[in-house]
Amino acid sequence: MDVKIVIANENYVQYAGVICDLILLSAQQRGTGIANRTPEYIADKMRQGKAVIAMDGDKAVGFAYIETWSHGMFVANSGLIVAHEYRKTGLAREIKKRVFDLSRKLYPKAKIFSITTGLAVMKINSELGYVPVTFSELTRDVEFWKGCEGCTNYDILQRNEYRMCLCTGLMFDPEKQRKSKPTVIVPKMLPVKFLFIRPAIFLKRLFQWICRKQKAESSQAESRRQKAVKQKAESRKQKAESRKQKAEGRRQKAG
């Protein structure tokens, strides 16, 4: 297997139909939200240079594309798909990183966001610097939400007036980019209550639980660091005081 991930262009338009078939098949297998797209829509993204495609020889095995909203203020990396036989090989992570880098290059000041029900995608996004956000923080562009009409969960989104769905909202804000990227830790043991939640909600709450755990651990580490600094400062102060007392004692003896 010699898979190469490249920026799609006019030369790859012939694979638009194959990509659409992969998206539809994945949606049927998962039974949850992947918005359907037409071959014409996929081909247009390729012509614009706003998509990446994974090729194994002359076979298309993965894909993702870029969408922009609110005059380029928001960018979404959408349509991430990997052929079934190429899953669990790390290909999805490589495609996601490549389309993320392309988005940062084309729209360096834009907020990059994602809505997903997949834990694997959440983990990859977290590694890239995304953080969970509410739907109210995402673009208000009507055209974006129209893109969800092809999702099997669209009725849930409508009933909640576009404020929530089974998807989790994630965002990378270049203005708030953290100095270090977080490491996602999947716990070996979970609270018992997670066992009684529906799968999609389970994934969402699991991701939120992991983020809270990481935040708590980060806070504890910072507290320990500050305590160590304080102890070191007190130690230096005591040593200085001791030297001062010894010097005073020597002066008194000399007097």
CORNORCOR-V48865 format. One record per pair of residues at least 12 apart in sequence whose C-alpha atoms are under 10 Angstrom apart, sorted by sequence separation. I is the first residue (numbers start at 0). J is the second residue. If there is no record, write none. Layout:
I_J + I_J
This chain:
22_34 + 23_35 + 50_62 + 51_63 + 52_64 + 64_76 + 65_77 + 66_78 + 79_91 + 99_111 + 112_124 + 144_156 + 152_164 + 153_165 + 193_205 + 22_35 + 23_36 + 50_63 + 51_64 + 63_76 + 64_77 + 65_78 + 79_92 + 81_94 + 144_157 + 152_165 + 22_36 + 49_63 + 50_64 + 51_65 + 63_77 + 64_78 + 80_94 + 152_166 + 20_35 + 49_64 + 50_65 + 62_77 + 63_78 + 64_79 + 79_94 + 80_95 + 190_205 + 19_35 + 20_36 + 48_64 + 49_65 + 50_66 + 62_78 + 63_79 + 64_80 + 79_95 + 113_129 + 189_205 + 19_36 + 20_37 + 48_65 + 49_66 + 61_78 + 62_79 + 63_80 + 112_129 + 113_130 + 114_131 + 144_161 + 18_36 + 19_37 + 20_38 + 47_65 + 49_67 + 61_79 + 62_80 + 63_81 + 77_95 + 111_129 + 112_130 + 113_131 + 114_132 + 190_208 + 18_37 + 19_38 + 44_63 + 45_64 + 61_80 + 62_81 + 76_95 + 79_98 + 110_129 + 112_131 + 113_132 + 186_205 + 189_208 + 16_36 + 18_38 + 19_39 + 44_64 + 45_65 + 60_80 + 61_81 + 62_82 + 112_132 + 114_134 + 185_205 + 15_36 + 16_37 + 17_38 + 19_40 + 41_62 + 44_65 + 60_81 + 61_82 + 77_98 + 185_206 + 15_37 + 16_38 + 19_41 + 41_63 + 44_66 + 59_81 + 60_82 + 61_83 + 76_98 + 139_161 + 184_206 + 186_208 + 15_38 + 16_39 + 18_41 + 41_64 + 59_82 + 60_83 + 75_98 + 76_99 + 114_137 + 183_206 + 185_208 + 186_209 + 14_38 + 15_39 + 18_42 + 60_84 + 61_85 + 75_99 + 112_136 + 113_137 + 185_209 + 13_38 + 15_40 + 16_41 + 60_85 + 61_86 + 74_99 + 76_101 + 95_120 + 99_124 + 112_137 + 184_209 + 12_38 + 15_41 + 16_42 + 50_76 + 60_86 + 76_102 + 111_137 + 112_138 + 135_161 + 136_162 + 183_209 + 184_210 + 186_212 + 12_39 + 14_41 + 15_42 + 49_76 + 50_77 + 52_79 + 53_80 + 75_102 + 92_119 + 96_123 + 100_127 + 110_137 + 134_161 + 135_162 + 183_210 + 14_42 + 15_43 + 50_78 + 51_79 + 52_80 + 53_81 + 63_91 + 74_102 + 91_119 + 92_120 + 95_123 + 96_124 + 99_127 + 110_138 + 134_162 + 135_163 + 182_210 + 184_212 + 12_41 + 13_42 + 15_44 + 52_81 + 53_82 + 61_90 + 62_91 + 74_103 + 91_120 + 95_124 + 133_162 + 134_163 + 181_210 + 183_212 + 184_213 + 12_42 + 15_45 + 55_85 + 60_90 + 61_91 + 64_94 + 92_122 + 93_123 + 96_126 + 133_163 + 134_164 + 183_213 + 11_42 + 12_43 + 14_45 + 63_94 + 64_95 + 74_105 + 92_123 + 96_127 + 137_168 + 182_213 + 10_42 + 12_44 + 62_94 + 63_95 + 74_106 + 91_123 + 92_124 + 95_127 + 134_166 + 136_168 + 137_169 + 167_199 + 181_213 + 9_42 + 12_45 + 61_94 + 62_95 + 65_98 + 73_106 + 134_167 + 135_168 + 136_169 + 137_170 + 165_198 + 166_199 + 167_200 + 181_214 + 8_42 + 9_43 + 11_45 + 12_46 + 18_52 + 63_97 + 64_98 + 65_99 + 71_105 + 72_106 + 74_108 + 75_109 + 92_126 + 133_167 + 134_168 + 136_170 + 165_199 + 166_200 + 7_42 + 8_43 + 9_44 + 10_45 + 11_46 + 63_98 + 64_99 + 67_102 + 71_106 + 72_107 + 73_108 + 74_109 + 75_110 + 76_111 + 77_112 + 132_167 + 133_168 + 134_169 + 164_199 + 165_200 + 167_202 + 168_203 + 8_44 + 9_45 + 10_46 + 62_98 + 63_99 + 65_101 + 66_102 + 71_107 + 72_108 + 73_109 + 74_110 + 75_111 + 76_112 + 77_113 + 131_167 + 132_168 + 133_169 + 164_200 + 165_201 + 166_202 + 167_203 + 181_217 + 7_44 + 8_45 + 9_46 + 41_78 + 53_90 + 64_101 + 65_102 + 71_108 + 72_109 + 73_110 + 74_111 + 75_112 + 76_113 + 77_114 + 131_168 + 132_169 + 133_170 + 165_202 + 166_203 + 167_204 + 7_45 + 8_46 + 9_47 + 14_52 + 21_59 + 53_91 + 64_102 + 71_109 + 72_110 + 73_111 + 74_112 + 75_113 + 76_114 + 77_115 + 130_168 + 131_169 + 132_170 + 165_203 + 6_45 + 7_46 + 8_47 + 9_48 + 21_60 + 22_61 + 67_106 + 70_109 + 71_110 + 72_111 + 73_112 + 74_113 + 75_114 + 129_168 + 130_169 + 131_170 + 132_171 + 167_206 + 7_47 + 8_48 + 11_51 + 21_61 + 22_62 + 53_93 + 65_105 + 69_109 + 129_169 + 130_170 + 131_171 + 167_207 + 7_48 + 8_49 + 11_52 + 17_58 + 18_59 + 21_62 + 53_94 + 68_109 + 79_120 + 128_169 + 129_170 + 130_171 + 6_48 + 7_49 + 8_50 + 17_59 + 18_60 + 36_78 + 52_94 + 67_109 + 68_110 + 128_170 + 129_171 + 130_172 + 6_49 + 7_50 + 8_51 + 11_54 + 14_57 + 17_60 + 18_61 + 19_62 + 34_77 + 35_78 + 51_94 + 67_110 + 128_171 + 129_172 + 6_50 + 7_51 + 8_52 + 14_58 + 15_59 + 17_61 + 18_62 + 33_77 + 34_78 + 50_94 + 51_95 + 67_111 + 125_169 + 127_171 + 128_172 + 5_50 + 6_51 + 7_52 + 14_59 + 18_63 + 33_78 + 52_97 + 66_111 + 124_169 + 125_170 + 128_173 + 5_51 + 6_52 + 7_53 + 13_59 + 14_60 + 33_79 + 51_97 + 52_98 + 65_111 + 121_167 + 124_170 + 125_171 + 4_51 + 5_52 + 6_53 + 15_62 + 33_80 + 50_97 + 51_98 + 121_168 + 124_171 + 128_175 + 129_176 + 4_52 + 5_53 + 11_59 + 50_98 + 51_99 + 116_164 + 121_169 + 128_176 + 129_177 + 3_52 + 4_53 + 5_54 + 49_98 + 115_164 + 116_165 + 117_166 + 118_167 + 128_177 + 2_52 + 3_53 + 4_54 + 51_101 + 114_164 + 115_165 + 116_166 + 117_167 + 128_178 + 2_53 + 3_54 + 4_55 + 50_101 + 114_165 + 115_166 + 116_167 + 128_179 + 129_180 + 130_181 + 2_54 + 3_55 + 49_101 + 50_102 + 114_166 + 115_167 + 116_168 + 128_180 + 129_181 + 1_54 + 2_55 + 3_56 + 48_101 + 49_102 + 113_166 + 114_167 + 115_168 + 126_179 + 127_180 + 128_181 + 0_54 + 1_55 + 2_56 + 26_80 + 113_167 + 114_168 + 115_169 + 126_180 + 127_181 + 128_182 + 0_55 + 1_56 + 2_57 + 4_59 + 7_62 + 25_80 + 113_168 + 114_169 + 125_180 + 126_181 + 127_182 + 0_56 + 2_58 + 3_59 + 4_60 + 6_62 + 7_63 + 22_78 + 25_81 + 49_105 + 112_168 + 113_169 + 114_170 + 125_181 + 126_182 + 2_59 + 3_60 + 4_61 + 5_62 + 6_63 + 7_64 + 22_79 + 23_80 + 25_82 + 48_105 + 112_169 + 113_170 + 125_182 + 126_183 + 2_60 + 3_61 + 4_62 + 6_64 + 22_80 + 24_82 + 25_83 + 111_169 + 112_170 + 113_171 + 125_183 + 2_61 + 19_78 + 21_80 + 22_81 + 24_83 + 111_170 + 112_171 + 18_78 + 21_81 + 22_82 + 110_170 + 111_171 + 112_172 + 122_182 + 123_183 + 19_80 + 21_82 + 110_171 + 111_172 + 122_183 + 18_80 + 21_83 + 109_171 + 110_172 + 111_173 + 121_183 + 122_184 + 18_81 + 74_137 + 75_138 + 109_172 + 110_173 + 122_185 + 18_82 + 73_137 + 74_138 + 108_172 + 109_173 + 110_174 + 73_138 + 108_173 + 109_174 + 110_175 + 72_138 + 73_139 + 107_173 + 108_174 + 73_140 + 75_143 + 68_137 + 69_138 + 68_138 + 69_139 + 70_140 + 103_173 + 67_138 + 68_139 + 69_140 + 68_140 + 69_141 + 99_171 + 131_203 + 67_140 + 68_141 + 69_142 + 68_142 + 69_143 + 68_143 + 131_206 + 67_143 + 131_207 + 66_143 + 130_207 + 131_210 + 130_210 + 118_199 + 121_202 + 125_206 + 32_114 + 33_115 + 116_198 + 117_199 + 121_203 + 2_85 + 32_115 + 33_116 + 116_199 + 118_201 + 119_202 + 31_115 + 32_116 + 115_199 + 116_200 + 118_202 + 122_206 + 0_85 + 31_116 + 32_117 + 116_201 + 117_202 + 118_203 + 121_206 + 125_210 + 4_90 + 31_117 + 116_202 + 117_203 + 3_90 + 115_202 + 116_203 + 118_205 + 2_90 + 29_117 + 115_203 + 118_206 + 4_93 + 5_94 + 3_93 + 4_94 + 3_94 + 6_97 + 5_97 + 6_98 + 4_97 + 5_98 + 4_98 + 6_101 + 75_170 + 74_170 + 73_170 + 74_171 + 73_171 + 73_172 + 36_146 + 34_145 + 35_146 + 34_146 + 35_147 + 33_146 + 34_147 + 35_148 + 36_149 + 33_147 + 34_148 + 35_149 + 32_147 + 33_148 + 34_149 + 35_150 + 32_148 + 33_149 + 34_150 + 35_151 + 32_149 + 33_150 + 34_151 + 32_150 + 33_151 + 34_152 + 31_150 + 32_151 + 33_152 + 34_153 + 30_150 + 31_151 + 32_152 + 30_151 + 31_152 + 32_153 + 30_152 + 26_150 + 27_151 + 26_151 + 32_165 + 31_165 + 32_166 + 31_166 + 31_199
